[in-house]
Amino acid sequence: PVDQDSDDDLVSDGDEILNGSDPCEADQSPPPPALPESCNGLVYQGTFEPNTSAELAGFCADGYTVISEDLVVDRTYFTNLIGLECLCEVRGDVKIERNNTLLNIRGLDQLRIIGGSLTVMNNLSLRNLYRLNNLQWIGEDLKVINEQSLNNLNHFTSLETIRGAILIDETRSLQTINGFNQLTWLGGSLSLHDNHSLATVSGFSEIDTLGHNLEFIGNLSLRSISGFNRLIDIDGDLFINRNSSLREINGLRGLHGITGALEINRNNKLYCLIGLHSIRSLSGDLFIQQNHSLPNSRALNLRDSIGNGLQGNAFISGNSP
């Protein structure tokens, strides 16, 4: 079934009337962008879950450009997603999961808006995500989990808004993150967990406020954190824990305020905290513990540089004498 929607937003016309909300109570995240004229087409009603190449090819052939619910690519034998080149908007979730032969996502080049979450998970052979470089807006979360062949995330070059969180977890071949440089709004946490080959994080250059936590946890090869040049406030916690190769934190130099805790624990090679000396307000506790190469004097210097802005307690122990 198809439906011609009369506007370019993420809600059907009937639902706009039934579920009208007070705009004064809406969140302050940017609205989805207007779609170009080339995206004018039919709305596929329901979830689109192709299993054959013929089903992929039929999507554009039938005049669709929008999916009203989810796009699900799960346990297929596709090597790419050719056939979806006309797809501009998915109003629900995009789920690309457990496709052992999928090499790339060619076909999603025109996708600009995802109303729900984007999940890329457990695709054994997926090498890159650069076909999503026209994506501008995600209404919920971005999750990249257990991708064994993905070696960089120097992508998402047009992405401006994520209303939810970013989770990049157990993507063990991932070496660099140097994308997301147009991202100005992130409503939730940014969590980098257990990416064992991740050596450098240098993107995210336009975010000034983070809606929840910033987490670097268990990235065994991470040597430096050098992005986040405009980040001023974290409305949550900052966790830098168990990154056994991390030597210095030289990004985050504009960070002024953290509404939660700051934890810097068990980073065995960490010796320099200079990137954090701009912090002037820390509402929670400060933990700097078991960083065996970090002189305790440098941990104390960070505590003292925050000064009266530290509203919680400081726990500093187990570092180098």
C-alpha positions as CSV (number, residue, x, y, z in Angstrom):
1,P,0.0,0.0,0.0
2,V,1.1,3.5,-0.7
3,D,0.3,7.0,0.6
4,Q,1.1,10.4,-0.7
5,D,2.1,12.5,2.4
6,S,1.3,16.2,2.1
7,D,4.5,17.3,3.9
8,D,8.0,16.2,4.5
9,D,8.0,15.5,8.2
10,L,8.2,12.2,10.0
11,V,4.5,12.0,11.1
12,S,1.5,11.1,8.9
13,D,-1.1,13.8,8.5
14,G,-3.7,11.9,10.6
15,D,-1.3,11.3,13.4
16,E,-0.3,15.0,13.5
17,I,-3.9,15.8,14.4
18,L,-4.4,13.0,16.8
19,N,-1.1,13.4,18.6
20,G,-0.6,17.1,18.4
21,S,1.9,18.4,21.0
22,D,2.6,21.8,22.5
23,P,5.6,23.1,20.7
24,C,6.6,24.9,23.8
25,E,7.2,21.5,25.4
26,A,9.2,20.1,22.6
27,D,12.9,19.4,22.9
28,Q,15.3,21.9,21.4
29,S,17.0,19.5,18.9
30,P,17.0,20.7,15.3
31,P,14.1,19.4,13.2
32,P,14.7,17.1,10.3
33,P,15.9,18.8,7.1
34,A,13.6,19.4,4.1
35,L,14.1,16.8,1.4
36,P,15.1,17.8,-2.1
37,E,12.6,17.6,-5.0
38,S,14.4,14.4,-6.2
39,C,13.0,12.7,-3.1
40,N,9.3,13.4,-4.0
41,G,7.7,10.0,-4.5
42,L,5.5,7.4,-2.9
43,V,5.6,6.3,0.7
44,Y,6.0,2.6,1.3
45,Q,3.6,1.8,4.1
46,G,4.9,-0.5,6.8
47,T,8.3,-2.2,7.3
48,F,10.4,-3.0,4.2
49,E,12.4,-6.2,4.7
50,P,13.9,-7.4,1.5
51,N,15.3,-10.9,1.2
52,T,16.0,-11.1,-2.6
53,S,17.7,-8.9,-5.2
54,A,14.4,-8.7,-7.0
55,E,12.7,-7.2,-3.9
56,L,15.6,-4.6,-3.7
57,A,15.3,-3.7,-7.3
58,G,11.5,-3.3,-7.1
59,F,11.6,-0.6,-4.5
60,C,12.7,2.2,-6.8
61,A,11.0,0.7,-9.8
62,D,7.7,1.1,-8.0
63,G,8.3,4.8,-7.3
64,Y,9.0,4.7,-3.6
65,T,11.4,7.2,-1.9
66,V,10.2,6.9,1.8
67,I,9.5,4.0,4.2
68,S,6.8,4.8,6.8
69,E,8.2,2.3,9.3
70,D,11.5,0.3,9.4
71,L,14.1,-0.8,6.9
72,V,15.3,-4.2,8.0
73,V,18.2,-6.1,6.3
74,D,18.7,-9.1,8.4
75,R,20.4,-12.5,7.7
76,T,20.5,-12.0,3.9
77,Y,23.0,-13.0,1.3
78,F,23.3,-9.6,-0.2
79,T,26.8,-8.2,-1.0
80,N,25.4,-4.6,-1.3
81,L,22.0,-2.8,-1.2
82,I,21.8,-1.8,-4.9
83,G,18.2,-1.1,-5.7
84,L,17.6,1.4,-2.9
85,E,19.3,4.4,-4.6
86,C,16.0,6.4,-4.5
87,L,15.5,5.9,-0.7
88,C,15.7,9.3,1.0
89,E,13.9,8.8,4.3
90,V,13.0,6.0,6.8
91,R,10.6,7.1,9.4
92,G,11.3,4.2,11.8
93,D,14.5,2.3,12.4
94,V,17.2,1.1,10.0
95,K,18.6,-2.3,11.0
96,I,21.4,-3.9,9.1
97,E,22.2,-7.0,11.1
98,R,23.8,-10.5,10.7
99,N,24.5,-10.3,7.0
100,N,27.6,-12.4,6.6
101,T,28.2,-11.7,2.9
102,L,27.4,-7.9,2.9
103,L,30.6,-6.1,1.8
104,N,29.2,-2.5,1.6
105,I,25.9,-0.6,1.8
106,R,26.0,0.8,-1.8
107,G,22.4,1.7,-2.5
108,L,21.9,3.9,0.6
109,D,23.7,6.9,-1.0
110,Q,20.6,9.2,-0.9
111,L,19.4,8.3,2.5
112,R,19.1,11.6,4.4
113,I,16.7,11.1,7.3
114,I,16.2,8.2,9.8
115,G,13.3,8.9,12.2
116,G,14.3,6.2,14.7
117,S,17.7,4.4,15.3
118,L,20.4,3.2,12.9
119,T,21.8,-0.1,14.0
120,V,24.7,-1.8,12.2
121,M,25.6,-5.1,14.0
122,N,27.2,-8.5,13.4
123,N,27.9,-8.1,9.7
124,L,30.9,-10.3,9.3
125,S,32.4,-8.8,6.1
126,L,31.1,-5.2,6.1
127,R,34.1,-3.0,5.2
128,N,32.8,0.6,5.3
129,L,29.8,2.8,5.8
130,Y,30.8,5.7,3.5
131,R,27.6,5.3,1.5
132,L,25.8,7.0,4.4
133,N,27.7,10.3,3.7
134,N,24.4,12.1,2.7
135,L,22.7,11.1,6.0
136,Q,21.8,14.3,7.9
137,W,19.5,13.5,10.7
138,I,18.8,10.5,13.1
139,G,15.9,10.7,15.4
140,E,17.1,8.2,18.0
141,D,20.4,6.3,18.4
142,L,23.4,5.3,16.2
143,K,24.8,1.9,17.1
144,V,27.7,0.1,15.5
145,I,28.3,-3.2,17.3
146,N,30.5,-6.2,16.7
147,E,31.6,-5.3,13.1
148,Q,34.7,-7.4,12.6
149,S,35.8,-6.0,9.1
150,L,35.2,-2.3,9.6
151,N,38.5,-0.6,10.0
152,N,37.6,3.1,10.1
153,L,34.6,5.4,10.7
154,N,35.8,8.4,8.7
155,H,32.3,8.7,7.5
156,F,29.0,10.4,8.3
157,T,30.3,13.6,6.7
158,S,26.9,15.3,6.4
159,L,25.4,14.1,9.7
160,E,24.3,17.1,11.7
161,T,21.8,15.8,14.3
162,I,21.5,12.7,16.4
163,R,18.7,13.1,19.0
164,G,19.8,10.0,20.9
165,A,23.1,8.4,21.6
166,I,26.1,7.0,19.7
167,L,27.4,3.5,20.7
168,I,30.4,2.0,19.0
169,D,31.1,-1.3,20.7
170,E,33.3,-4.4,20.1
171,T,34.2,-3.4,16.6
172,R,37.5,-5.0,16.9
173,S,39.2,-4.1,13.6
174,L,38.2,-0.4,13.9
175,Q,41.4,1.7,13.9
176,T,40.4,5.3,13.4
177,I,37.4,7.6,14.0
178,N,37.8,10.8,12.1
179,G,34.3,11.5,10.9
180,F,31.2,13.2,12.3
181,N,32.7,16.6,11.6
182,Q,29.4,18.2,10.8
183,L,27.6,16.8,13.9
184,T,26.5,19.7,16.0
185,W,23.7,18.1,18.1
186,L,24.1,14.8,20.1
187,G,21.2,14.4,22.6
188,G,22.5,11.3,24.4
189,S,25.8,9.7,25.3
190,L,28.8,9.0,23.1
191,S,30.2,5.6,24.1
192,L,33.3,3.9,22.7
193,H,33.6,0.5,24.3
194,D,36.0,-2.4,23.8
195,N,37.1,-1.5,20.3
196,H,40.5,-3.3,20.7
197,S,42.2,-1.9,17.6
198,L,41.0,1.7,17.9
199,A,44.1,3.9,18.0
200,T,42.9,7.4,17.4
201,V,39.8,9.4,17.9
202,S,40.0,12.8,16.2
203,G,36.6,13.7,14.8
204,F,33.5,15.2,16.4
205,S,35.0,18.7,15.8
206,E,31.7,20.7,15.9
207,I,29.9,19.4,19.0
208,D,29.7,22.0,21.8
209,T,27.4,20.3,24.2
210,L,26.9,16.6,24.9
211,G,23.5,15.5,26.1
212,H,24.7,12.8,28.4
213,N,27.9,10.8,29.0
214,L,31.2,10.7,27.1
215,E,32.8,7.3,27.6
216,F,36.1,5.8,26.4
217,I,36.2,2.3,28.0
218,G,38.3,-0.7,27.2
219,N,39.8,0.5,23.9
220,L,43.1,-1.4,24.3
221,S,45.0,0.3,21.4
222,L,43.8,3.9,21.9
223,R,46.8,6.1,22.1
224,S,45.3,9.6,22.0
225,I,42.1,11.5,22.3
226,S,42.5,14.6,20.1
227,G,39.0,15.5,18.8
228,F,36.1,17.3,20.4
229,N,37.8,20.7,19.9
230,R,34.6,22.7,20.5
231,L,33.1,20.6,23.3
232,I,32.3,22.9,26.2
233,D,29.8,21.0,28.4
234,I,29.0,17.4,29.2
235,D,25.5,17.0,30.7
236,G,26.6,13.7,32.4
237,D,29.8,11.8,33.2
238,L,33.2,11.6,31.5
239,F,34.6,8.1,31.8
240,I,38.2,7.4,30.6
241,N,38.8,3.9,31.9
242,R,40.8,0.8,31.0
243,N,42.5,2.1,27.8
244,S,45.8,0.4,28.3
245,S,47.7,2.2,25.5
246,L,46.4,5.7,26.1
247,R,49.3,8.1,26.7
248,E,47.8,11.5,26.7
249,I,44.5,13.4,26.5
250,N,45.2,16.3,24.3
251,G,41.7,16.9,22.9
252,L,38.9,18.3,25.0
253,R,40.8,21.5,25.5
254,G,37.7,23.6,25.5
255,L,35.8,21.5,28.0
256,H,34.5,23.7,30.9
257,G,31.7,21.9,32.7
258,I,30.7,18.3,33.6
259,T,27.4,17.8,35.4
260,G,28.3,14.3,36.6
261,A,31.5,12.5,37.6
262,L,35.0,12.4,36.0
263,E,36.6,9.0,36.1
264,I,40.2,8.4,34.8
265,N,41.0,4.9,35.9
266,R,43.4,2.0,35.0
267,N,45.0,3.6,31.9
268,N,48.4,2.0,32.4
269,K,50.4,4.2,30.0
270,L,48.7,7.5,30.6
271,Y,51.1,10.2,31.7
272,C,49.5,13.5,30.7
273,L,46.2,15.2,31.5
274,I,46.9,18.6,30.1
275,G,43.8,18.5,27.8
276,L,41.5,18.5,30.8
277,H,42.9,21.6,32.5
278,S,40.2,23.9,31.1
279,I,37.5,22.2,33.3
280,R,36.1,24.7,35.7
281,S,33.0,23.0,37.0
282,L,32.6,19.3,38.0
283,S,29.3,18.6,39.8
284,G,30.1,15.0,40.7
285,D,33.1,13.2,42.1
286,L,36.6,13.1,40.7
287,F,38.3,9.6,40.4
288,I,41.9,9.3,39.2
289,Q,43.1,5.9,40.2
290,Q,45.4,3.1,39.1
291,N,47.1,4.9,36.2
292,H,50.5,3.4,36.7
293,S,52.5,5.9,34.5
294,L,50.7,9.0,35.7
295,P,52.6,10.9,38.3
296,N,50.3,11.5,41.3
297,S,51.3,15.2,41.2
298,R,49.7,15.6,37.8
299,A,46.5,14.1,39.1
300,L,46.6,16.5,42.0
301,N,47.3,19.4,39.6
302,L,44.1,18.5,37.8
303,R,42.1,18.5,41.0
304,D,43.6,21.9,42.0
305,S,43.0,23.4,38.6
306,I,39.3,22.7,39.0
307,G,39.5,24.2,42.4
308,N,36.2,25.4,43.9
309,G,34.4,24.1,40.8
310,L,34.7,20.6,42.2
311,Q,31.4,20.0,44.1
312,G,31.9,16.3,44.9
313,N,34.9,14.4,46.4
314,A,38.3,13.6,44.9
315,F,39.6,10.0,45.0
316,I,43.2,9.9,43.8
317,S,45.2,6.8,44.4
318,G,47.3,4.1,42.9
319,N,49.0,6.3,40.4
320,S,52.8,6.7,39.9
321,P,54.7,8.3,42.8
